[in-house]
Amino acid sequence: MHQLGRSSRNVYDRATFLRDGHGHITASVSPSHRGGKTVIVVADFAPHITAAQIGDYARQLKNTCGCGGTVRERTIEFQGDQPGKIHAFLEAAGFRVDGV
């Protein structure tokens, strides 16, 4: 049985994302306060996106990019400098990405 916004394989369905329109998010590169390491911060998720969905996006993006990351208060932080992959994934998921 399908859950809202998911296919039977527990992966978000691209058509559902595009139809629902998840809105704008912001992605930025932030090297400060992290020992000089590059971190990409994805923020400004719409209020209707749940914390569980944000966690799922983070998990899928970490697998796609092969990098580490964490979710903090509706913000995803990715280690490494792979803005192209992150931007492409989020646009394919139905978001309009500002920055990076």
N, CA, C and O atoms as CSV, one atom per row, in Angstrom:
chain,resi,resn,atom,element,x,y,z
A,1,MET,N,N,0.833,-1.169,0.000
A,1,MET,CA,C,0.000,0.000,0.000
A,1,MET,C,C,0.888,1.245,0.000
A,1,MET,O,O,1.897,1.294,0.704
A,2,HIS,N,N,0.518,2.221,-0.770
A,2,HIS,CA,C,1.303,3.446,-0.881
A,2,HIS,C,C,1.028,4.380,0.279
A,2,HIS,O,O,-0.112,4.550,0.712
A,3,GLN,N,N,2.100,4.982,0.772
A,3,GLN,CA,C,1.961,6.041,1.754
A,3,GLN,C,C,2.003,7.355,0.990
A,3,GLN,O,O,2.428,7.405,-0.164
A,4,LEU,N,N,1.565,8.392,1.634
A,4,LEU,CA,C,1.541,9.694,0.989
A,4,LEU,C,C,2.932,10.091,0.513
A,4,LEU,O,O,3.855,10.210,1.320
A,5,GLY,N,N,3.087,10.298,-0.796
A,5,GLY,CA,C,4.341,10.774,-1.354
A,5,GLY,C,C,5.420,9.731,-1.497
A,5,GLY,O,O,6.560,10.081,-1.803
A,6,ARG,N,N,5.115,8.468,-1.292
A,6,ARG,CA,C,6.129,7.426,-1.381
A,6,ARG,C,C,5.673,6.312,-2.309
A,6,ARG,O,O,4.479,6.058,-2.466
A,7,SER,N,N,6.642,5.661,-2.914
A,7,SER,CA,C,6.324,4.473,-3.708
A,7,SER,C,C,6.438,3.260,-2.802
A,7,SER,O,O,6.798,3.392,-1.632
A,8,SER,N,N,6.141,2.101,-3.320
A,8,SER,CA,C,6.165,0.890,-2.509
A,8,SER,C,C,7.583,0.520,-2.078
A,8,SER,O,O,7.741,-0.275,-1.152
A,9,ARG,N,N,8.628,1.071,-2.722
A,9,ARG,CA,C,10.017,0.769,-2.365
A,9,ARG,C,C,10.541,1.711,-1.292
A,9,ARG,O,O,11.741,1.705,-1.016
A,10,ASN,N,N,9.691,2.513,-0.684
A,10,ASN,CA,C,10.079,3.449,0.356
A,10,ASN,C,C,11.023,4.535,-0.161
A,10,ASN,O,O,11.868,5.036,0.581
A,11,VAL,N,N,10.877,4.887,-1.416
A,11,VAL,CA,C,11.641,5.964,-2.035
A,11,VAL,C,C,10.624,6.952,-2.577
A,11,VAL,O,O,9.596,6.553,-3.124
A,12,TYR,N,N,10.903,8.233,-2.429
A,12,TYR,CA,C,9.947,9.222,-2.877
A,12,TYR,C,C,9.755,9.157,-4.378
A,12,TYR,O,O,10.713,8.984,-5.132
A,13,ASP,N,N,8.538,9.295,-4.796
A,13,ASP,CA,C,8.152,9.237,-6.195
A,13,ASP,C,C,8.284,10.629,-6.803
A,13,ASP,O,O,7.658,11.579,-6.333
A,14,ARG,N,N,9.100,10.748,-7.847
A,14,ARG,CA,C,9.377,12.045,-8.464
A,14,ARG,C,C,8.090,12.712,-8.964
A,14,ARG,O,O,7.930,13.923,-8.810
A,15,ALA,N,N,7.183,11.953,-9.550
A,15,ALA,CA,C,5.942,12.527,-10.072
A,15,ALA,C,C,5.111,13.149,-8.954
A,15,ALA,O,O,4.497,14.198,-9.149
A,16,THR,N,N,5.087,12.513,-7.790
A,16,THR,CA,C,4.348,13.048,-6.655
A,16,THR,C,C,4.961,14.371,-6.208
A,16,THR,O,O,4.234,15.319,-5.912
A,17,PHE,N,N,6.289,14.444,-6.157
A,17,PHE,CA,C,6.949,15.682,-5.767
A,17,PHE,C,C,6.617,16.808,-6.726
A,17,PHE,O,O,6.279,17.912,-6.299
A,18,LEU,N,N,6.711,16.538,-8.017
A,18,LEU,CA,C,6.480,17.579,-9.000
A,18,LEU,C,C,5.036,18.050,-8.965
A,18,LEU,O,O,4.762,19.235,-9.154
A,19,ARG,N,N,4.111,17.126,-8.724
A,19,ARG,CA,C,2.704,17.487,-8.669
A,19,ARG,C,C,2.399,18.312,-7.416
A,19,ARG,O,O,1.656,19.291,-7.477
A,20,ASP,N,N,2.973,17.913,-6.289
A,20,ASP,CA,C,2.682,18.577,-5.023
A,20,ASP,C,C,3.359,19.936,-4.906
A,20,ASP,O,O,2.838,20.820,-4.225
A,21,GLY,N,N,4.498,20.124,-5.548
A,21,GLY,CA,C,5.216,21.397,-5.478
A,21,GLY,C,C,5.704,21.693,-4.080
A,21,GLY,O,O,4.959,22.244,-3.269
A,22,HIS,N,N,6.937,21.341,-3.783
A,22,HIS,CA,C,7.460,21.488,-2.438
A,22,HIS,C,C,8.004,22.869,-2.136
A,22,HIS,O,O,8.387,23.138,-0.998
A,23,GLY,N,N,8.050,23.748,-3.115
A,23,GLY,CA,C,8.447,25.120,-2.858
A,23,GLY,C,C,9.944,25.355,-2.946
A,23,GLY,O,O,10.701,24.516,-3.433
A,24,HIS,N,N,10.347,26.522,-2.461
A,24,HIS,CA,C,11.744,26.944,-2.503
A,24,HIS,C,C,12.497,26.453,-1.273
A,24,HIS,O,O,11.945,26.391,-0.174
A,25,ILE,N,N,13.763,26.107,-1.476
A,25,ILE,CA,C,14.687,25.860,-0.377
A,25,ILE,C,C,15.986,26.577,-0.709
A,25,ILE,O,O,16.214,26.961,-1.857
A,26,THR,N,N,16.816,26.753,0.270
A,26,THR,CA,C,18.080,27.447,0.083
A,26,THR,C,C,19.220,26.495,0.382
A,26,THR,O,O,19.213,25.811,1.405
A,27,ALA,N,N,20.210,26.448,-0.516
A,27,ALA,CA,C,21.416,25.655,-0.296
A,27,ALA,C,C,22.606,26.597,-0.336
A,27,ALA,O,O,22.724,27.412,-1.251
A,28,SER,N,N,23.489,26.492,0.648
A,28,SER,CA,C,24.642,27.383,0.697
A,28,SER,C,C,25.866,26.627,1.196
A,28,SER,O,O,25.747,25.633,1.912
A,29,VAL,N,N,27.034,27.108,0.812
A,29,VAL,CA,C,28.295,26.537,1.275
A,29,VAL,C,C,28.731,27.324,2.497
A,29,VAL,O,O,28.784,28.553,2.472
A,30,SER,N,N,29.042,26.603,3.571
A,30,SER,CA,C,29.373,27.255,4.827
A,30,SER,C,C,30.638,26.648,5.429
A,30,SER,O,O,30.559,25.600,6.071
A,31,PRO,N,N,31.807,27.278,5.239
A,31,PRO,CA,C,33.034,26.740,5.818
A,31,PRO,C,C,33.310,27.208,7.247
A,31,PRO,O,O,34.258,26.736,7.873
A,32,SER,N,N,32.503,28.123,7.769
A,32,SER,CA,C,32.800,28.706,9.078
A,32,SER,C,C,32.442,27.773,10.233
A,32,SER,O,O,31.486,27.002,10.148
A,33,HIS,N,N,33.211,27.850,11.296
A,33,HIS,CA,C,32.988,27.120,12.552
A,33,HIS,C,C,33.024,25.609,12.377
A,33,HIS,O,O,32.402,24.883,13.152
A,34,ARG,N,N,33.728,25.135,11.387
A,34,ARG,CA,C,33.792,23.698,11.149
A,34,ARG,C,C,35.226,23.252,10.877
A,34,ARG,O,O,35.448,22.284,10.149
A,35,GLY,N,N,36.169,23.931,11.441
A,35,GLY,CA,C,37.566,23.573,11.273
A,35,GLY,C,C,38.060,23.766,9.851
A,35,GLY,O,O,39.007,23.097,9.437
A,36,GLY,N,N,37.446,24.659,9.098
A,36,GLY,CA,C,37.855,24.916,7.725
A,36,GLY,C,C,37.307,23.937,6.713
A,36,GLY,O,O,37.606,24.056,5.525
A,37,LYS,N,N,36.512,22.968,7.146
A,37,LYS,CA,C,35.938,21.987,6.226
A,37,LYS,C,C,34.689,22.561,5.563
A,37,LYS,O,O,33.942,23.329,6.170
A,38,THR,N,N,34.482,22.177,4.314
A,38,THR,CA,C,33.331,22.668,3.569
A,38,THR,C,C,32.078,21.890,3.956
A,38,THR,O,O,32.084,20.660,4.004
A,39,VAL,N,N,31.020,22.620,4.227
A,39,VAL,CA,C,29.725,22.028,4.562
A,39,VAL,C,C,28.665,22.723,3.719
A,39,VAL,O,O,28.650,23.950,3.612
A,40,ILE,N,N,27.784,21.937,3.125
A,40,ILE,CA,C,26.667,22.499,2.366
A,40,ILE,C,C,25.425,22.417,3.243
A,40,ILE,O,O,25.066,21.346,3.731
A,41,VAL,N,N,24.784,23.548,3.434
A,41,VAL,CA,C,23.614,23.642,4.306
A,41,VAL,C,C,22.373,23.828,3.443
A,41,VAL,O,O,22.305,24.745,2.625
A,42,VAL,N,N,21.394,22.950,3.635
A,42,VAL,CA,C,20.112,23.035,2.923
A,42,VAL,C,C,19.064,23.424,3.957
A,42,VAL,O,O,18.864,22.715,4.944
A,43,ALA,N,N,18.391,24.563,3.725
A,43,ALA,CA,C,17.471,25.102,4.726
A,43,ALA,C,C,16.208,25.643,4.067
A,43,ALA,O,O,16.051,25.580,2.848
A,44,ASP,N,N,15.327,26.166,4.881
A,44,ASP,CA,C,14.091,26.832,4.459
A,44,ASP,C,C,13.084,25.875,3.834
A,44,ASP,O,O,12.434,26.213,2.845
A,45,PHE,N,N,12.953,24.683,4.407
A,45,PHE,CA,C,11.925,23.753,3.941
A,45,PHE,C,C,10.553,24.313,4.286
A,45,PHE,O,O,10.382,24.939,5.332
A,46,ALA,N,N,9.587,24.095,3.423
A,46,ALA,CA,C,8.223,24.563,3.657
A,46,ALA,C,C,7.646,23.896,4.904
A,46,ALA,O,O,8.045,22.783,5.245
A,47,PRO,N,N,6.723,24.552,5.581
A,47,PRO,CA,C,6.154,23.999,6.817
A,47,PRO,C,C,5.444,22.654,6.634
A,47,PRO,O,O,5.365,21.865,7.575
A,48,HIS,N,N,4.927,22.389,5.429
A,48,HIS,CA,C,4.218,21.129,5.228
A,48,HIS,C,C,5.153,19.938,5.032
A,48,HIS,O,O,4.691,18.798,4.997
A,49,ILE,N,N,6.460,20.179,4.904
A,49,ILE,CA,C,7.436,19.093,4.822
A,49,ILE,C,C,7.747,18.668,6.255
A,49,ILE,O,O,8.218,19.476,7.056
A,50,THR,N,N,7.486,17.404,6.579
A,50,THR,CA,C,7.674,16.926,7.946
A,50,THR,C,C,9.149,16.675,8.252
A,50,THR,O,O,9.980,16.565,7.350
A,51,ALA,N,N,9.448,16.588,9.535
A,51,ALA,CA,C,10.818,16.282,9.951
A,51,ALA,C,C,11.245,14.909,9.442
A,51,ALA,O,O,12.408,14.709,9.093
A,52,ALA,N,N,10.306,13.961,9.398
A,52,ALA,CA,C,10.623,12.629,8.881
A,52,ALA,C,C,10.983,12.688,7.399
A,52,ALA,O,O,11.902,11.998,6.958
A,53,GLN,N,N,10.274,13.497,6.636
A,53,GLN,CA,C,10.585,13.642,5.217
A,53,GLN,C,C,11.950,14.295,5.031
A,53,GLN,O,O,12.714,13.888,4.156
A,54,ILE,N,N,12.263,15.297,5.839
A,54,ILE,CA,C,13.579,15.943,5.757
A,54,ILE,C,C,14.662,14.919,6.064
A,54,ILE,O,O,15.700,14.898,5.402
A,55,GLY,N,N,14.431,14.077,7.053
A,55,GLY,CA,C,15.380,13.014,7.377
A,55,GLY,C,C,15.560,12.039,6.226
A,55,GLY,O,O,16.673,11.586,5.957
A,56,ASP,N,N,14.461,11.713,5.541
A,56,ASP,CA,C,14.541,10.825,4.373
A,56,ASP,C,C,15.339,11.469,3.242
A,56,ASP,O,O,16.145,10.802,2.593
A,57,TYR,N,N,15.119,12.761,3.004
A,57,TYR,CA,C,15.898,13.475,1.983
A,57,TYR,C,C,17.382,13.428,2.332
A,57,TYR,O,O,18.222,13.186,1.466
A,58,ALA,N,N,17.695,13.660,3.591
A,58,ALA,CA,C,19.092,13.656,4.023
A,58,ALA,C,C,19.720,12.289,3.786
A,58,ALA,O,O,20.834,12.200,3.271
A,59,ARG,N,N,19.018,11.229,4.156
A,59,ARG,CA,C,19.542,9.875,3.968
A,59,ARG,C,C,19.779,9.575,2.503
A,59,ARG,O,O,20.823,9.033,2.139
A,60,GLN,N,N,18.816,9.925,1.658
A,60,GLN,CA,C,18.950,9.673,0.230
A,60,GLN,C,C,20.078,10.492,-0.379
A,60,GLN,O,O,20.821,9.992,-1.224
A,61,LEU,N,N,20.214,11.743,0.040
A,61,LEU,CA,C,21.289,12.585,-0.472
A,61,LEU,C,C,22.656,12.089,-0.019
A,61,LEU,O,O,23.608,12.121,-0.799
A,62,LYS,N,N,22.772,11.634,1.216
A,62,LYS,CA,C,24.046,11.103,1.690
A,62,LYS,C,C,24.443,9.876,0.876
A,62,LYS,O,O,25.617,9.695,0.553
A,63,ASN,N,N,23.469,9.038,0.547
A,63,ASN,CA,C,23.755,7.863,-0.281
A,63,ASN,C,C,24.131,8.271,-1.694
A,63,ASN,O,O,25.049,7.696,-2.279
A,64,THR,N,N,23.441,9.250,-2.249
A,64,THR,CA,C,23.711,9.711,-3.606
A,64,THR,C,C,25.099,10.329,-3.717
A,64,THR,O,O,25.818,10.070,-4.682
A,65,CYS,N,N,25.474,11.132,-2.750
A,65,CYS,CA,C,26.752,11.853,-2.793
A,65,CYS,C,C,27.903,11.065,-2.178
A,65,CYS,O,O,29.069,11.382,-2.414
A,66,GLY,N,N,27.587,10.052,-1.400
A,66,GLY,CA,C,28.641,9.307,-0.725
A,66,GLY,C,C,29.350,10.144,0.319
A,66,GLY,O,O,30.571,10.070,0.462
A,67,CYS,N,N,28.582,10.941,1.048
A,67,CYS,CA,C,29.180,11.819,2.055
A,67,CYS,C,C,28.400,11.705,3.356
A,67,CYS,O,O,27.329,11.102,3.403
A,68,GLY,N,N,28.948,12.288,4.398
A,68,GLY,CA,C,28.276,12.318,5.683
A,68,GLY,C,C,27.403,13.552,5.794
A,68,GLY,O,O,27.487,14.466,4.973
A,69,GLY,N,N,26.573,13.567,6.805
A,69,GLY,CA,C,25.721,14.723,7.023
A,69,GLY,C,C,24.827,14.505,8.219
A,69,GLY,O,O,24.807,13.433,8.823
A,70,THR,N,N,24.088,15.549,8.547
A,70,THR,CA,C,23.191,15.485,9.694
A,70,THR,C,C,22.002,16.409,9.471
A,70,THR,O,O,22.047,17.316,8.640
A,71,VAL,N,N,20.934,16.158,10.233
A,71,VAL,CA,C,19.755,17.027,10.211
A,71,VAL,C,C,19.698,17.747,11.544
A,71,VAL,O,O,19.739,17.121,12.603
A,72,ARG,N,N,19.602,19.078,11.483
A,72,ARG,CA,C,19.487,19.895,12.695
A,72,ARG,C,C,18.374,20.906,12.506
A,72,ARG,O,O,18.472,21.802,11.667
A,73,GLU,N,N,17.319,20.760,13.287
A,73,GLU,CA,C,16.216,21.726,13.301
A,73,GLU,C,C,15.758,22.130,11.899
A,73,GLU,O,O,15.827,23.306,11.541
A,74,ARG,N,N,15.297,21.177,11.116
A,74,ARG,CA,C,14.761,21.394,9.767
A,74,ARG,C,C,15.808,21.931,8.792
A,74,ARG,O,O,15.468,22.559,7.790
A,75,THR,N,N,17.076,21.679,9.092
A,75,THR,CA,C,18.185,22.047,8.221
A,75,THR,C,C,19.052,20.818,8.029
A,75,THR,O,O,19.310,20.083,8.982
A,76,ILE,N,N,19.506,20.587,6.793
A,76,ILE,CA,C,20.391,19.459,6.508
A,76,ILE,C,C,21.781,20.013,6.245
A,76,ILE,O,O,21.947,20.968,5.486
A,77,GLU,N,N,22.785,19.402,6.881
A,77,GLU,CA,C,24.177,19.797,6.674
A,77,GLU,C,C,24.923,18.609,6.075
A,77,GLU,O,O,24.900,17.512,6.632
A,78,PHE,N,N,25.587,18.831,4.932
A,78,PHE,CA,C,26.344,17.785,4.250
A,78,PHE,C,C,27.821,18.107,4.298
A,78,PHE,O,O,28.226,19.244,4.059
A,79,GLN,N,N,28.629,17.100,4.608
A,79,GLN,CA,C,30.073,17.263,4.595
A,79,GLN,C,C,30.563,17.112,3.158
A,79,GLN,O,O,30.021,16.318,2.390
A,80,GLY,N,N,31.573,17.865,2.808
A,80,GLY,CA,C,32.137,17.758,1.470
A,80,GLY,C,C,31.640,18.861,0.563
A,80,GLY,O,O,30.770,19.652,0.928
A,81,ASP,N,N,32.209,18.896,-0.621
A,81,ASP,CA,C,31.921,19.963,-1.574
A,81,ASP,C,C,31.335,19.362,-2.847
A,81,ASP,O,O,32.038,19.218,-3.847
A,82,GLN,N,N,30.054,19.011,-2.814
A,82,GLN,CA,C,29.376,18.421,-3.958
A,82,GLN,C,C,28.065,19.148,-4.244
A,82,GLN,O,O,27.009,18.516,-4.281
A,83,PRO,N,N,28.112,20.452,-4.443
A,83,PRO,CA,C,26.873,21.204,-4.622
A,83,PRO,C,C,26.102,20.807,-5.881
A,83,PRO,O,O,24.873,20.874,-5.893
A,84,GLY,N,N,26.796,20.399,-6.925
A,84,GLY,CA,C,26.108,20.018,-8.161
A,84,GLY,C,C,25.188,18.822,-7.967
A,84,GLY,O,O,24.047,18.831,-8.430
A,85,LYS,N,N,25.680,17.794,-7.284
A,85,LYS,CA,C,24.867,16.598,-7.039
A,85,LYS,C,C,23.673,16.913,-6.133
A,85,LYS,O,O,22.560,16.439,-6.363
A,86,ILE,N,N,23.926,17.717,-5.108
A,86,ILE,CA,C,22.858,18.065,-4.167
A,86,ILE,C,C,21.791,18.898,-4.869
A,86,ILE,O,O,20.597,18.651,-4.699
A,87,HIS,N,N,22.213,19.872,-5.646
A,87,HIS,CA,C,21.286,20.734,-6.386
A,87,HIS,C,C,20.447,19.900,-7.353
A,87,HIS,O,O,19.228,20.063,-7.407
A,88,ALA,N,N,21.081,19.010,-8.116
A,88,ALA,CA,C,20.361,18.174,-9.091
A,88,ALA,C,C,19.350,17.255,-8.404
A,88,ALA,O,O,18.229,17.097,-8.887
A,89,PHE,N,N,19.744,16.648,-7.277
A,89,PHE,CA,C,18.842,15.751,-6.565
A,89,PHE,C,C,17.607,16.493,-6.069
A,89,PHE,O,O,16.481,16.025,-6.238
A,90,LEU,N,N,17.827,17.653,-5.456
A,90,LEU,CA,C,16.702,18.405,-4.890
A,90,LEU,C,C,15.763,18.920,-5.980
A,90,LEU,O,O,14.547,18.929,-5.789
A,91,GLU,N,N,16.308,19.348,-7.117
A,91,GLU,CA,C,15.447,19.775,-8.223
A,91,GLU,C,C,14.662,18.597,-8.778
A,91,GLU,O,O,13.486,18.743,-9.109
A,92,ALA,N,N,15.292,17.436,-8.884
A,92,ALA,CA,C,14.585,16.244,-9.356
A,92,ALA,C,C,13.485,15.830,-8.382
A,92,ALA,O,O,12.496,15.212,-8.777
A,93,ALA,N,N,13.666,16.179,-7.099
A,93,ALA,CA,C,12.664,15.857,-6.080
A,93,ALA,C,C,11.513,16.841,-6.059
A,93,ALA,O,O,10.549,16.649,-5.318
A,94,GLY,N,N,11.602,17.914,-6.878
A,94,GLY,CA,C,10.487,18.840,-6.973
A,94,GLY,C,C,10.684,20.155,-6.257
A,94,GLY,O,O,9.750,20.952,-6.177
A,95,PHE,N,N,11.868,20.407,-5.735
A,95,PHE,CA,C,12.150,21.676,-5.060
A,95,PHE,C,C,12.726,22.673,-6.066
A,95,PHE,O,O,13.345,22.292,-7.060
A,96,ARG,N,N,12.510,23.939,-5.784
A,96,ARG,CA,C,13.216,25.012,-6.497
A,96,ARG,C,C,14.330,25.455,-5.572
A,96,ARG,O,O,14.070,25.950,-4.476
A,97,VAL,N,N,15.570,25.281,-6.006
A,97,VAL,CA,C,16.719,25.510,-5.152
A,97,VAL,C,C,17.341,26.857,-5.427
A,97,VAL,O,O,17.701,27.158,-6.565
A,98,ASP,N,N,17.472,27.675,-4.393
A,98,ASP,CA,C,18.175,28.947,-4.487
A,98,ASP,C,C,19.574,28.747,-3.914
A,98,ASP,O,O,19.743,28.049,-2.914
A,99,GLY,N,N,20.566,29.351,-4.536
A,99,GLY,CA,C,21.934,29.237,-4.055
A,99,GLY,C,C,22.646,28.063,-4.688
A,99,GLY,O,O,22.104,27.366,-5.546
A,100,VAL,N,N,23.859,27.863,-4.247
A,100,VAL,CA,C,24.792,26.835,-4.744
A,100,VAL,C,C,24.625,26.615,-6.194
A,100,VAL,O,O,25.326,25.788,-6.778
